[in-house]
Amino acid sequence: MARQLNPQQRRFIAAYQTGITATQAAIEAGYSAKSAKYIAHKLLHENPLVREELDRISGKWADEAEYNLQRFMQDLARAEAHAVRTNNANALVKVIELRGKAANLLREKVDITVERVDVNGALAEAKARLLRPMCDSAPAIEGEFVALPGVERGRSVDNESVEPPSSIYGQRLFEH
């Protein structure tokens, strides 16, 4: 006597076919929530009866859901008849266009334009900018002089009249 699916396995298959996870389908079929993940794995991967039934159902759905050129052309024929019956010229033109595309008589052209980049010219310009002396001086900072430590107000300042800071963050900046 050949083995058959038990009612709980049938409930699992029915639940799984609705699109939920295998673990959730096992719980809905009445398996323990604690062992549902393990049971679901065993049913899907180790039980040939469950696997065969799932494959059979999936194959049946695939056959019913198959949309091929023949069905497409039949649908277009019905749409064409409806367009003629209702005197809908736009619908008729669309049907004719779709038939032409399906028969590969109409092709949409796509224009792709690629600009050429002159890499050598761009490099030469960059090198020229690097080699060109900086003629433009930075703009002057507007403001009012308040005070400089160690310098009296109104006295001119040069590099030697002001004592430079000896270090910043522990590094000597200037040698005396």
CNS distance restraints for C-alpha pairs under 8 A (distance, minus, plus):
assign (resid   4 and name CA) (resid  49 and name CA) 7.22 0.50 0.50
assign (resid   5 and name CA) (resid   9 and name CA) 5.90 0.50 0.50
assign (resid   5 and name CA) (resid  10 and name CA) 6.34 0.50 0.50
assign (resid   5 and name CA) (resid  49 and name CA) 6.61 0.50 0.50
assign (resid   5 and name CA) (resid  50 and name CA) 7.19 0.50 0.50
assign (resid   6 and name CA) (resid  10 and name CA) 6.35 0.50 0.50
assign (resid   7 and name CA) (resid  11 and name CA) 6.20 0.50 0.50
assign (resid   8 and name CA) (resid  12 and name CA) 6.22 0.50 0.50
assign (resid   8 and name CA) (resid  29 and name CA) 5.64 0.50 0.50
assign (resid   8 and name CA) (resid  30 and name CA) 6.81 0.50 0.50
assign (resid   8 and name CA) (resid  31 and name CA) 8.00 0.50 0.50
assign (resid   9 and name CA) (resid  13 and name CA) 6.24 0.50 0.50
assign (resid   9 and name CA) (resid  29 and name CA) 7.26 0.50 0.50
assign (resid   9 and name CA) (resid  43 and name CA) 7.96 0.50 0.50
assign (resid   9 and name CA) (resid  50 and name CA) 7.11 0.50 0.50
assign (resid  10 and name CA) (resid  14 and name CA) 6.17 0.50 0.50
assign (resid  11 and name CA) (resid  15 and name CA) 6.05 0.50 0.50
assign (resid  11 and name CA) (resid  28 and name CA) 7.66 0.50 0.50
assign (resid  11 and name CA) (resid  29 and name CA) 4.91 0.50 0.50
assign (resid  12 and name CA) (resid  16 and name CA) 5.94 0.50 0.50
assign (resid  12 and name CA) (resid  25 and name CA) 5.39 0.50 0.50
assign (resid  12 and name CA) (resid  26 and name CA) 5.49 0.50 0.50
assign (resid  12 and name CA) (resid  28 and name CA) 7.10 0.50 0.50
assign (resid  12 and name CA) (resid  29 and name CA) 4.82 0.50 0.50
assign (resid  13 and name CA) (resid  17 and name CA) 6.10 0.50 0.50
assign (resid  13 and name CA) (resid  25 and name CA) 7.65 0.50 0.50
assign (resid  13 and name CA) (resid  50 and name CA) 7.24 0.50 0.50
assign (resid  13 and name CA) (resid  53 and name CA) 7.90 0.50 0.50
assign (resid  13 and name CA) (resid  54 and name CA) 6.84 0.50 0.50
assign (resid  14 and name CA) (resid  18 and name CA) 6.85 0.50 0.50
assign (resid  15 and name CA) (resid  19 and name CA) 7.61 0.50 0.50
assign (resid  15 and name CA) (resid  20 and name CA) 7.09 0.50 0.50
assign (resid  15 and name CA) (resid  25 and name CA) 5.02 0.50 0.50
assign (resid  15 and name CA) (resid  26 and name CA) 7.94 0.50 0.50
assign (resid  15 and name CA) (resid  28 and name CA) 6.85 0.50 0.50
assign (resid  15 and name CA) (resid  29 and name CA) 7.09 0.50 0.50
assign (resid  16 and name CA) (resid  20 and name CA) 5.68 0.50 0.50
assign (resid  16 and name CA) (resid  21 and name CA) 6.63 0.50 0.50
assign (resid  16 and name CA) (resid  22 and name CA) 5.94 0.50 0.50
assign (resid  16 and name CA) (resid  25 and name CA) 5.14 0.50 0.50
assign (resid  20 and name CA) (resid  24 and name CA) 6.36 0.50 0.50
assign (resid  20 and name CA) (resid  25 and name CA) 6.38 0.50 0.50
assign (resid  21 and name CA) (resid  25 and name CA) 6.13 0.50 0.50
assign (resid  22 and name CA) (resid  26 and name CA) 6.15 0.50 0.50
assign (resid  22 and name CA) (resid  37 and name CA) 7.44 0.50 0.50
assign (resid  22 and name CA) (resid  40 and name CA) 5.37 0.50 0.50
assign (resid  22 and name CA) (resid  41 and name CA) 7.56 0.50 0.50
assign (resid  23 and name CA) (resid  27 and name CA) 6.46 0.50 0.50
assign (resid  23 and name CA) (resid  36 and name CA) 5.28 0.50 0.50
assign (resid  23 and name CA) (resid  37 and name CA) 4.77 0.50 0.50
assign (resid  23 and name CA) (resid  39 and name CA) 7.81 0.50 0.50
assign (resid  23 and name CA) (resid  40 and name CA) 5.43 0.50 0.50
assign (resid  24 and name CA) (resid  28 and name CA) 6.23 0.50 0.50
assign (resid  24 and name CA) (resid  36 and name CA) 7.45 0.50 0.50
assign (resid  25 and name CA) (resid  29 and name CA) 6.05 0.50 0.50
assign (resid  25 and name CA) (resid  40 and name CA) 7.71 0.50 0.50
assign (resid  26 and name CA) (resid  30 and name CA) 6.52 0.50 0.50
assign (resid  26 and name CA) (resid  31 and name CA) 5.50 0.50 0.50
assign (resid  26 and name CA) (resid  32 and name CA) 7.94 0.50 0.50
assign (resid  26 and name CA) (resid  36 and name CA) 5.44 0.50 0.50
assign (resid  26 and name CA) (resid  37 and name CA) 7.63 0.50 0.50
assign (resid  26 and name CA) (resid  39 and name CA) 6.98 0.50 0.50
assign (resid  26 and name CA) (resid  40 and name CA) 5.77 0.50 0.50
assign (resid  27 and name CA) (resid  31 and name CA) 5.02 0.50 0.50
assign (resid  27 and name CA) (resid  32 and name CA) 6.24 0.50 0.50
assign (resid  27 and name CA) (resid  33 and name CA) 5.66 0.50 0.50
assign (resid  27 and name CA) (resid  36 and name CA) 5.90 0.50 0.50
assign (resid  31 and name CA) (resid  35 and name CA) 7.27 0.50 0.50
assign (resid  31 and name CA) (resid  36 and name CA) 6.00 0.50 0.50
assign (resid  31 and name CA) (resid  39 and name CA) 7.70 0.50 0.50
assign (resid  32 and name CA) (resid  36 and name CA) 5.70 0.50 0.50
assign (resid  33 and name CA) (resid  37 and name CA) 7.92 0.50 0.50
assign (resid  35 and name CA) (resid  39 and name CA) 6.05 0.50 0.50
assign (resid  36 and name CA) (resid  40 and name CA) 5.87 0.50 0.50
assign (resid  37 and name CA) (resid  41 and name CA) 6.28 0.50 0.50
assign (resid  38 and name CA) (resid  42 and name CA) 6.30 0.50 0.50
assign (resid  39 and name CA) (resid  43 and name CA) 6.05 0.50 0.50
assign (resid  40 and name CA) (resid  44 and name CA) 6.11 0.50 0.50
assign (resid  41 and name CA) (resid  45 and name CA) 5.87 0.50 0.50
assign (resid  41 and name CA) (resid  46 and name CA) 7.57 0.50 0.50
assign (resid  42 and name CA) (resid  46 and name CA) 4.92 0.50 0.50
assign (resid  42 and name CA) (resid  47 and name CA) 6.36 0.50 0.50
assign (resid  43 and name CA) (resid  47 and name CA) 5.00 0.50 0.50
assign (resid  43 and name CA) (resid  50 and name CA) 6.22 0.50 0.50
assign (resid  43 and name CA) (resid  51 and name CA) 7.49 0.50 0.50
assign (resid  44 and name CA) (resid  50 and name CA) 6.64 0.50 0.50
assign (resid  44 and name CA) (resid  51 and name CA) 5.91 0.50 0.50
assign (resid  45 and name CA) (resid  51 and name CA) 7.14 0.50 0.50
assign (resid  47 and name CA) (resid  51 and name CA) 6.28 0.50 0.50
assign (resid  48 and name CA) (resid  52 and name CA) 5.92 0.50 0.50
assign (resid  49 and name CA) (resid  53 and name CA) 6.22 0.50 0.50
assign (resid  50 and name CA) (resid  54 and name CA) 6.15 0.50 0.50
assign (resid  51 and name CA) (resid  55 and name CA) 6.11 0.50 0.50
assign (resid  52 and name CA) (resid  56 and name CA) 6.02 0.50 0.50
assign (resid  53 and name CA) (resid  57 and name CA) 6.18 0.50 0.50
assign (resid  54 and name CA) (resid  58 and name CA) 6.03 0.50 0.50
assign (resid  55 and name CA) (resid  59 and name CA) 5.97 0.50 0.50
assign (resid  56 and name CA) (resid  60 and name CA) 6.22 0.50 0.50
assign (resid  57 and name CA) (resid  61 and name CA) 6.23 0.50 0.50
assign (resid  58 and name CA) (resid  62 and name CA) 6.10 0.50 0.50
assign (resid  59 and name CA) (resid  63 and name CA) 6.24 0.50 0.50
assign (resid  60 and name CA) (resid  64 and name CA) 6.31 0.50 0.50
assign (resid  61 and name CA) (resid  65 and name CA) 5.91 0.50 0.50
assign (resid  62 and name CA) (resid  66 and name CA) 5.84 0.50 0.50
assign (resid  67 and name CA) (resid  71 and name CA) 6.14 0.50 0.50
assign (resid  67 and name CA) (resid  72 and name CA) 6.97 0.50 0.50
assign (resid  68 and name CA) (resid  72 and name CA) 6.17 0.50 0.50
assign (resid  69 and name CA) (resid  73 and name CA) 6.08 0.50 0.50
assign (resid  69 and name CA) (resid 102 and name CA) 7.84 0.50 0.50
assign (resid  70 and name CA) (resid  74 and name CA) 6.29 0.50 0.50
assign (resid  71 and name CA) (resid  75 and name CA) 6.14 0.50 0.50
assign (resid  72 and name CA) (resid  76 and name CA) 6.24 0.50 0.50
assign (resid  73 and name CA) (resid  77 and name CA) 6.16 0.50 0.50
assign (resid  73 and name CA) (resid  99 and name CA) 7.37 0.50 0.50
assign (resid  74 and name CA) (resid  78 and name CA) 6.38 0.50 0.50
assign (resid  75 and name CA) (resid  79 and name CA) 6.18 0.50 0.50
assign (resid  76 and name CA) (resid  80 and name CA) 5.95 0.50 0.50
assign (resid  76 and name CA) (resid  95 and name CA) 6.11 0.50 0.50
assign (resid  76 and name CA) (resid  98 and name CA) 7.98 0.50 0.50
assign (resid  76 and name CA) (resid  99 and name CA) 7.43 0.50 0.50
assign (resid  77 and name CA) (resid  81 and name CA) 6.19 0.50 0.50
assign (resid  78 and name CA) (resid  82 and name CA) 6.21 0.50 0.50
assign (resid  79 and name CA) (resid  83 and name CA) 6.08 0.50 0.50
assign (resid  79 and name CA) (resid  91 and name CA) 7.81 0.50 0.50
assign (resid  79 and name CA) (resid  92 and name CA) 7.85 0.50 0.50
assign (resid  79 and name CA) (resid  95 and name CA) 6.99 0.50 0.50
assign (resid  80 and name CA) (resid  84 and name CA) 6.20 0.50 0.50
assign (resid  80 and name CA) (resid  91 and name CA) 7.50 0.50 0.50
assign (resid  80 and name CA) (resid  92 and name CA) 5.74 0.50 0.50
assign (resid  80 and name CA) (resid  95 and name CA) 6.13 0.50 0.50
assign (resid  81 and name CA) (resid  85 and name CA) 6.08 0.50 0.50
assign (resid  82 and name CA) (resid  86 and name CA) 6.11 0.50 0.50
assign (resid  83 and name CA) (resid  87 and name CA) 5.84 0.50 0.50
assign (resid  83 and name CA) (resid  88 and name CA) 4.89 0.50 0.50
assign (resid  83 and name CA) (resid  89 and name CA) 6.85 0.50 0.50
assign (resid  83 and name CA) (resid  91 and name CA) 5.64 0.50 0.50
assign (resid  83 and name CA) (resid  92 and name CA) 5.40 0.50 0.50
assign (resid  84 and name CA) (resid  88 and name CA) 6.40 0.50 0.50
assign (resid  84 and name CA) (resid  89 and name CA) 7.62 0.50 0.50
assign (resid  84 and name CA) (resid  92 and name CA) 6.94 0.50 0.50
assign (resid  88 and name CA) (resid  92 and name CA) 6.41 0.50 0.50
assign (resid  89 and name CA) (resid  93 and name CA) 6.16 0.50 0.50
assign (resid  90 and name CA) (resid  94 and name CA) 6.24 0.50 0.50
assign (resid  91 and name CA) (resid  95 and name CA) 6.23 0.50 0.50
assign (resid  92 and name CA) (resid  96 and name CA) 6.28 0.50 0.50
assign (resid  93 and name CA) (resid  97 and name CA) 6.12 0.50 0.50
assign (resid  94 and name CA) (resid  98 and name CA) 6.14 0.50 0.50
assign (resid  95 and name CA) (resid  99 and name CA) 6.16 0.50 0.50
assign (resid  96 and name CA) (resid 100 and name CA) 6.21 0.50 0.50
assign (resid  97 and name CA) (resid 101 and name CA) 6.30 0.50 0.50
assign (resid  97 and name CA) (resid 106 and name CA) 7.70 0.50 0.50
assign (resid  98 and name CA) (resid 102 and name CA) 6.09 0.50 0.50
assign (resid  99 and name CA) (resid 103 and name CA) 6.16 0.50 0.50
assign (resid 100 and name CA) (resid 104 and name CA) 6.11 0.50 0.50
assign (resid 100 and name CA) (resid 105 and name CA) 4.96 0.50 0.50
assign (resid 100 and name CA) (resid 106 and name CA) 5.42 0.50 0.50
assign (resid 101 and name CA) (resid 105 and name CA) 5.74 0.50 0.50
assign (resid 101 and name CA) (resid 106 and name CA) 4.91 0.50 0.50
assign (resid 101 and name CA) (resid 107 and name CA) 6.80 0.50 0.50
assign (resid 118 and name CA) (resid 122 and name CA) 6.27 0.50 0.50
assign (resid 119 and name CA) (resid 123 and name CA) 6.15 0.50 0.50
assign (resid 120 and name CA) (resid 124 and name CA) 6.18 0.50 0.50
assign (resid 121 and name CA) (resid 125 and name CA) 6.21 0.50 0.50
assign (resid 122 and name CA) (resid 126 and name CA) 6.23 0.50 0.50
assign (resid 123 and name CA) (resid 127 and name CA) 6.16 0.50 0.50
assign (resid 124 and name CA) (resid 128 and name CA) 6.14 0.50 0.50
assign (resid 125 and name CA) (resid 129 and name CA) 6.25 0.50 0.50
assign (resid 126 and name CA) (resid 130 and name CA) 6.32 0.50 0.50
assign (resid 127 and name CA) (resid 131 and name CA) 6.18 0.50 0.50
assign (resid 128 and name CA) (resid 132 and name CA) 5.96 0.50 0.50
assign (resid 147 and name CA) (resid 151 and name CA) 7.42 0.50 0.50
assign (resid 147 and name CA) (resid 152 and name CA) 7.89 0.50 0.50
assign (resid 147 and name CA) (resid 153 and name CA) 6.71 0.50 0.50
assign (resid 148 and name CA) (resid 152 and name CA) 7.80 0.50 0.50
assign (resid 150 and name CA) (resid 162 and name CA) 6.79 0.50 0.50
assign (resid 150 and name CA) (resid 163 and name CA) 7.71 0.50 0.50
assign (resid 151 and name CA) (resid 155 and name CA) 7.04 0.50 0.50
assign (resid 151 and name CA) (resid 157 and name CA) 7.67 0.50 0.50
assign (resid 151 and name CA) (resid 162 and name CA) 7.07 0.50 0.50
assign (resid 157 and name CA) (resid 161 and name CA) 6.13 0.50 0.50
assign (resid 157 and name CA) (resid 162 and name CA) 7.12 0.50 0.50
assign (resid 158 and name CA) (resid 162 and name CA) 7.09 0.50 0.50
assign (resid 164 and name CA) (resid 174 and name CA) 7.45 0.50 0.50
assign (resid 165 and name CA) (resid 173 and name CA) 7.48 0.50 0.50
assign (resid 165 and name CA) (resid 174 and name CA) 7.97 0.50 0.50
assign (resid 166 and name CA) (resid 172 and name CA) 5.74 0.50 0.50
assign (resid 166 and name CA) (resid 173 and name CA) 6.10 0.50 0.50
assign (resid 166 and name CA) (resid 174 and name CA) 6.56 0.50 0.50
assign (resid 167 and name CA) (resid 171 and name CA) 5.05 0.50 0.50
assign (resid 167 and name CA) (resid 172 and name CA) 4.45 0.50 0.50
assign (resid 167 and name CA) (resid 173 and name CA) 5.52 0.50 0.50
assign (resid 167 and name CA) (resid 174 and name CA) 7.93 0.50 0.50
assign (resid 168 and name CA) (resid 172 and name CA) 6.98 0.50 0.50
assign (resid 168 and name CA) (resid 173 and name CA) 7.29 0.50 0.50
